[in-house]
């Protein structure tokens, strides 16, 4: 039986050691996120993760991001970018990334070449690749950024 996520499962909330995961281990034996680290999907955790219960942060001007998954090997982030917003051109030494557009369209500069990416499409960014995502449209954009290993702490702005 899958364990459901309730308000007590939000970051920083106390967890009962009697709750069991699919592996049969109690939550006290499972990796538990530290205060401020957000919801982590681990090989033993089950339950829906959404913007409602994921760690949130803001970046740039009015951009929002939610960690849907964050561990030492992988991060999955849902991002919201308002019209006209852009990130700083940068690259990652170790992380490869995959940007998947959920709604709207973005202009992705990859090593100096611009590509328009529409909803339902994505692009892979290998390690060491200079890139910058922009929302040149008149509407907001929602997209996923999947990074292996996680890209935060591995970013070099240009």
PALO-419092 format. One record per residue (C-alpha): residue number from 1; residue in three letters; x, y, z. Coordinates in pm, 1 decimal. Each point is the difference from the previous one (the first is absolute). Layout:
% residues N
<rec nr="NUM" rest="ALA" px="X" py="Y" pz="Z"/>
...
% end
This chain:
% residues 158
<rec nr="1" rest="UNK" px="0.0" py="0.0" pz="0.0"/>
<rec nr="2" rest="UNK" px="137.0" py="342.5" pz="-93.8"/>
<rec nr="3" rest="UNK" px="56.3" py="250.7" pz="275.9"/>
<rec nr="4" rest="UNK" px="-193.3" py="320.6" pz="-64.6"/>
<rec nr="5" rest="UNK" px="149.1" py="342.1" pz="55.9"/>
<rec nr="6" rest="UNK" px="-174.5" py="217.1" pz="255.0"/>
<rec nr="7" rest="UNK" px="70.7" py="340.2" pz="144.3"/>
<rec nr="8" rest="UNK" px="225.5" py="-163.2" pz="260.3"/>
<rec nr="9" rest="UNK" px="229.1" py="-124.3" pz="-279.1"/>
<rec nr="10" rest="UNK" px="99.3" py="350.6" pz="-105.6"/>
<rec nr="11" rest="UNK" px="363.9" py="105.1" pz="49.3"/>
<rec nr="12" rest="UNK" px="91.3" py="33.4" pz="365.4"/>
<rec nr="13" rest="UNK" px="-308.9" py="-186.2" pz="124.0"/>
<rec nr="14" rest="UNK" px="37.9" py="-281.0" pz="255.6"/>
<rec nr="15" rest="UNK" px="-33.0" py="-351.8" pz="-138.7"/>
<rec nr="16" rest="UNK" px="-122.2" py="-301.7" pz="190.2"/>
<rec nr="17" rest="UNK" px="243.7" py="-292.2" pz="20.4"/>
<rec nr="18" rest="UNK" px="-299.3" py="-232.5" pz="-30.0"/>
<rec nr="19" rest="UNK" px="-67.1" py="104.4" pz="-361.9"/>
<rec nr="20" rest="UNK" px="126.6" py="-270.5" pz="-232.9"/>
<rec nr="21" rest="UNK" px="126.9" py="36.8" pz="-355.1"/>
<rec nr="22" rest="UNK" px="-29.5" py="-260.9" pz="-272.3"/>
<rec nr="23" rest="UNK" px="334.5" py="-145.1" pz="108.5"/>
<rec nr="24" rest="UNK" px="-147.3" py="-75.8" pz="342.5"/>
<rec nr="25" rest="UNK" px="243.9" py="235.1" pz="171.1"/>
<rec nr="26" rest="UNK" px="-130.5" py="265.3" pz="234.6"/>
<rec nr="27" rest="UNK" px="43.7" py="364.4" pz="-92.3"/>
<rec nr="28" rest="UNK" px="264.3" py="21.1" pz="271.0"/>
<rec nr="29" rest="UNK" px="208.9" py="-237.3" pz="-214.4"/>
<rec nr="30" rest="UNK" px="-70.3" py="196.9" pz="-319.6"/>
<rec nr="31" rest="UNK" px="183.6" py="313.4" pz="-113.8"/>
<rec nr="32" rest="UNK" px="-198.9" py="294.8" pz="133.4"/>
<rec nr="33" rest="UNK" px="49.8" py="350.7" pz="-139.6"/>
<rec nr="34" rest="UNK" px="156.5" py="254.1" pz="229.0"/>
<rec nr="35" rest="UNK" px="-180.5" py="322.9" pz="77.6"/>
<rec nr="36" rest="UNK" px="-6.0" py="210.2" pz="-318.6"/>
<rec nr="37" rest="UNK" px="108.3" py="-280.7" pz="-233.5"/>
<rec nr="38" rest="UNK" px="-348.7" py="-78.2" pz="-128.1"/>
<rec nr="39" rest="UNK" px="-162.2" py="-323.6" pz="-103.4"/>
<rec nr="40" rest="UNK" px="242.9" py="-262.3" pz="-123.5"/>
<rec nr="41" rest="UNK" px="-95.4" py="-295.8" pz="-210.2"/>
<rec nr="42" rest="UNK" px="216.6" py="-290.1" pz="108.2"/>
<rec nr="43" rest="UNK" px="-1.0" py="-356.3" pz="-128.0"/>
<rec nr="44" rest="UNK" px="-218.6" py="-91.2" pz="300.1"/>
<rec nr="45" rest="UNK" px="-240.1" py="295.8" pz="8.6"/>
<rec nr="46" rest="UNK" px="-341.9" py="-7.9" pz="-155.0"/>
<rec nr="47" rest="UNK" px="-254.7" py="274.6" pz="-33.1"/>
<rec nr="48" rest="UNK" px="-95.8" py="285.9" pz="-222.9"/>
<rec nr="49" rest="UNK" px="224.6" py="303.6" pz="-11.1"/>
<rec nr="50" rest="UNK" px="-128.7" py="329.3" pz="-135.5"/>
<rec nr="51" rest="UNK" px="59.7" py="372.4" pz="25.1"/>
<rec nr="52" rest="UNK" px="-228.1" py="-8.6" pz="305.1"/>
<rec nr="53" rest="UNK" px="240.8" py="-209.0" pz="210.9"/>
<rec nr="54" rest="UNK" px="337.7" py="49.4" pz="-169.2"/>
<rec nr="55" rest="UNK" px="277.9" py="234.2" pz="108.6"/>
<rec nr="56" rest="UNK" px="-41.4" py="335.5" pz="-176.0"/>
<rec nr="57" rest="UNK" px="255.5" py="265.2" pz="-88.0"/>
<rec nr="58" rest="UNK" px="3.6" py="317.5" pz="-209.8"/>
<rec nr="59" rest="UNK" px="261.8" py="98.4" pz="-253.6"/>
<rec nr="60" rest="UNK" px="57.2" py="287.0" pz="-238.5"/>
<rec nr="61" rest="UNK" px="-285.7" py="248.8" pz="-23.7"/>
<rec nr="62" rest="UNK" px="-329.6" py="-162.7" pz="101.2"/>
<rec nr="63" rest="UNK" px="97.6" py="-355.0" pz="-100.3"/>
<rec nr="64" rest="UNK" px="-108.6" py="-291.3" pz="221.4"/>
<rec nr="65" rest="UNK" px="137.0" py="-351.5" pz="36.5"/>
<rec nr="66" rest="UNK" px="-105.2" py="-311.8" pz="191.7"/>
<rec nr="67" rest="UNK" px="222.0" py="-300.7" pz="75.0"/>
<rec nr="68" rest="UNK" px="-216.3" py="-296.0" pz="-98.4"/>
<rec nr="69" rest="UNK" px="299.2" py="-228.6" pz="63.0"/>
<rec nr="70" rest="UNK" px="337.8" py="78.4" pz="148.6"/>
<rec nr="71" rest="UNK" px="266.2" py="-245.5" pz="107.2"/>
<rec nr="72" rest="UNK" px="373.5" py="-47.3" pz="-54.5"/>
<rec nr="73" rest="UNK" px="-45.6" py="-147.6" pz="-349.6"/>
<rec nr="74" rest="UNK" px="-300.0" py="174.4" pz="-154.5"/>
<rec nr="75" rest="UNK" px="-215.7" py="308.8" pz="23.0"/>
<rec nr="76" rest="UNK" px="-334.5" py="68.6" pz="-164.4"/>
<rec nr="77" rest="UNK" px="-113.7" py="360.6" pz="22.1"/>
<rec nr="78" rest="UNK" px="-322.8" py="153.3" pz="-127.3"/>
<rec nr="79" rest="UNK" px="50.9" py="363.5" pz="-91.2"/>
<rec nr="80" rest="UNK" px="-228.0" py="293.4" pz="-78.7"/>
<rec nr="81" rest="UNK" px="134.7" py="285.4" pz="-210.6"/>
<rec nr="82" rest="UNK" px="-208.2" py="313.9" pz="-65.9"/>
<rec nr="83" rest="UNK" px="3.7" py="182.9" pz="-337.0"/>
<rec nr="84" rest="UNK" px="330.9" py="171.0" pz="-76.2"/>
<rec nr="85" rest="UNK" px="198.2" py="-188.3" pz="266.3"/>
<rec nr="86" rest="UNK" px="340.6" py="-158.0" pz="-66.8"/>
<rec nr="87" rest="UNK" px="269.6" py="-174.9" pz="195.5"/>
<rec nr="88" rest="UNK" px="369.1" py="92.8" pz="-18.2"/>
<rec nr="89" rest="UNK" px="203.7" py="-179.9" pz="-267.6"/>
<rec nr="90" rest="UNK" px="199.8" py="-272.6" pz="173.7"/>
<rec nr="91" rest="UNK" px="123.4" py="-357.4" pz="-16.2"/>
<rec nr="92" rest="UNK" px="45.1" py="-293.1" pz="236.5"/>
<rec nr="93" rest="UNK" px="328.4" py="-191.2" pz="25.0"/>
<rec nr="94" rest="UNK" px="-151.1" py="-333.7" pz="113.2"/>
<rec nr="95" rest="UNK" px="-378.0" py="15.0" pz="-37.4"/>
<rec nr="96" rest="UNK" px="-189.7" py="-87.7" pz="-313.0"/>
<rec nr="97" rest="UNK" px="-348.8" py="144.9" pz="-21.0"/>
<rec nr="98" rest="UNK" px="-322.6" py="-62.0" pz="-186.6"/>
<rec nr="99" rest="UNK" px="-247.8" py="286.3" pz="-35.5"/>
<rec nr="100" rest="UNK" px="-356.4" py="-111.0" pz="-80.4"/>
<rec nr="101" rest="UNK" px="-257.6" py="270.9" pz="-76.6"/>
<rec nr="102" rest="UNK" px="-341.8" py="-61.4" pz="158.1"/>
<rec nr="103" rest="UNK" px="-182.0" py="318.6" pz="-108.9"/>
<rec nr="104" rest="UNK" px="98.0" py="290.9" pz="-222.8"/>
<rec nr="105" rest="UNK" px="322.0" py="22.2" pz="-195.1"/>
<rec nr="106" rest="UNK" px="356.6" py="104.1" pz="79.1"/>
<rec nr="107" rest="UNK" px="301.4" py="116.1" pz="-190.2"/>
<rec nr="108" rest="UNK" px="301.5" py="-208.6" pz="101.4"/>
<rec nr="109" rest="UNK" px="344.4" py="124.3" pz="-93.7"/>
<rec nr="110" rest="UNK" px="239.1" py="-294.1" pz="-22.0"/>
<rec nr="111" rest="UNK" px="365.4" py="84.2" pz="-72.3"/>
<rec nr="112" rest="UNK" px="-106.8" py="322.7" pz="-171.9"/>
<rec nr="113" rest="UNK" px="-276.5" py="-154.1" pz="-214.0"/>
<rec nr="114" rest="UNK" px="-366.7" py="79.7" pz="74.8"/>
<rec nr="115" rest="UNK" px="-267.9" py="-270.6" pz="-10.6"/>
<rec nr="116" rest="UNK" px="-372.4" py="54.6" pz="54.8"/>
<rec nr="117" rest="UNK" px="-138.9" py="-280.2" pz="218.7"/>
<rec nr="118" rest="UNK" px="-376.4" py="-40.1" pz="23.3"/>
<rec nr="119" rest="UNK" px="-219.7" py="-180.0" pz="252.8"/>
<rec nr="120" rest="UNK" px="31.0" py="-375.4" pz="-29.3"/>
<rec nr="121" rest="UNK" px="365.9" py="21.6" pz="-106.9"/>
<rec nr="122" rest="UNK" px="332.1" py="-2.0" pz="178.2"/>
<rec nr="123" rest="UNK" px="372.3" py="37.8" pz="-46.2"/>
<rec nr="124" rest="UNK" px="303.9" py="-168.4" pz="157.0"/>
<rec nr="125" rest="UNK" px="286.5" py="217.6" pz="122.9"/>
<rec nr="126" rest="UNK" px="324.0" py="-202.9" pz="41.0"/>
<rec nr="127" rest="UNK" px="256.5" py="98.0" pz="268.0"/>
<rec nr="128" rest="UNK" px="215.9" py="297.0" pz="-102.1"/>
<rec nr="129" rest="UNK" px="-261.7" py="137.5" pz="-242.4"/>
<rec nr="130" rest="UNK" px="-66.6" py="374.4" pz="23.5"/>
<rec nr="131" rest="UNK" px="-374.2" py="63.9" pz="18.5"/>
<rec nr="132" rest="UNK" px="-265.3" py="255.0" pz="91.9"/>
<rec nr="133" rest="UNK" px="-377.7" py="-41.3" pz="9.0"/>
<rec nr="134" rest="UNK" px="-224.5" py="299.2" pz="-74.4"/>
<rec nr="135" rest="UNK" px="-372.1" py="60.4" pz="-21.9"/>
<rec nr="136" rest="UNK" px="-42.4" py="250.5" pz="-285.0"/>
<rec nr="137" rest="UNK" px="-377.6" py="-60.7" pz="-21.5"/>
<rec nr="138" rest="UNK" px="-290.2" py="197.9" pz="144.4"/>
<rec nr="139" rest="UNK" px="-109.7" py="-290.6" pz="222.7"/>
<rec nr="140" rest="UNK" px="157.0" py="-194.4" pz="287.2"/>
<rec nr="141" rest="UNK" px="192.0" py="-325.5" pz="-49.5"/>
<rec nr="142" rest="UNK" px="11.7" py="-313.5" pz="214.3"/>
<rec nr="143" rest="UNK" px="276.1" py="-256.5" pz="-51.6"/>
<rec nr="144" rest="UNK" px="191.8" py="-281.7" pz="165.4"/>
<rec nr="145" rest="UNK" px="375.5" py="-1.3" pz="48.2"/>
<rec nr="146" rest="UNK" px="143.9" py="-345.4" pz="62.2"/>
<rec nr="147" rest="UNK" px="365.7" py="0.3" pz="105.7"/>
<rec nr="148" rest="UNK" px="246.4" py="-284.2" pz="55.2"/>
<rec nr="149" rest="UNK" px="179.6" py="52.1" pz="226.9"/>
<rec nr="150" rest="UNK" px="-188.1" py="296.1" pz="152.7"/>
<rec nr="151" rest="UNK" px="117.9" py="324.4" pz="-157.1"/>
<rec nr="152" rest="UNK" px="-14.1" py="236.3" pz="298.6"/>
<rec nr="153" rest="UNK" px="354.1" py="63.6" pz="120.0"/>
<rec nr="154" rest="UNK" px="130.0" py="-98.7" pz="-345.5"/>
<rec nr="155" rest="UNK" px="-97.8" py="319.0" pz="-183.7"/>
<rec nr="156" rest="UNK" px="251.0" py="235.9" pz="-156.7"/>
<rec nr="157" rest="UNK" px="-150.0" py="332.1" pz="-115.3"/>
<rec nr="158" rest="UNK" px="142.2" py="163.0" pz="-309.5"/>
% end
